[in-house]
Amino acid sequence: MLGLWPTALGATLGGCVFPPSLQVADDAGVNSPPAILSVLGDQAPLPEPGPVSVERGDAAGSLRVSLIDADIDDPLYVRIFVDYNMPDRLPARIQCAATPNKTAFRTATCSLPGLCMTSDIGIQRNMTVVVFDRLPRDSGSDPQSMPDGGLSTYRFYFLKCQPPQTP
């Protein structure tokens, strides 16, 4: 029995063991969805779920949307929808894109003059800020549809449109 012990130990230690590669691949190949980190108005983060007040017209201001996507080569597109599913799937009222910078963290600044219509004043609307990692189709029966493999995420707010302020 003692004679077998050195033979078994030698066979175990003498075998070649190749450790796995620790190289980081350029792309893991897994498609990850983008995420919205924050949505800021001209002065502060928008309260969720609102209501968010926006003036109709040129004085509407802008939104700064902070985003993250692990797929650093994916362009990110932001769309702002008003009453998307009530009763029809309406196209986005605002379209903008994140500034490409080859990092996971990106921002998009969306100008809002076209967000509120005259018919929206005095009525609470539903506003959805959506980020897409593929260019959405923006029309047809579903303006939020994308090519295969596209992913999106959103933030919901109640929207309260205000009449334009007179100087």
Secondary structure, DSSP 8 states (H G I E B T S, - for coil): -TTHHHHHHHHHHHS----------S--S-----EEEEEE-SSSB--SS--EEEESSGGG-EEEEEEE-S-TTS--EEEEEESTBSSSB---SEEEE----SSSEEEEEEE-TTT--GGGBTSEEEEEEEEESS----STT-TT--STT--EEEEEEEEEEE-----
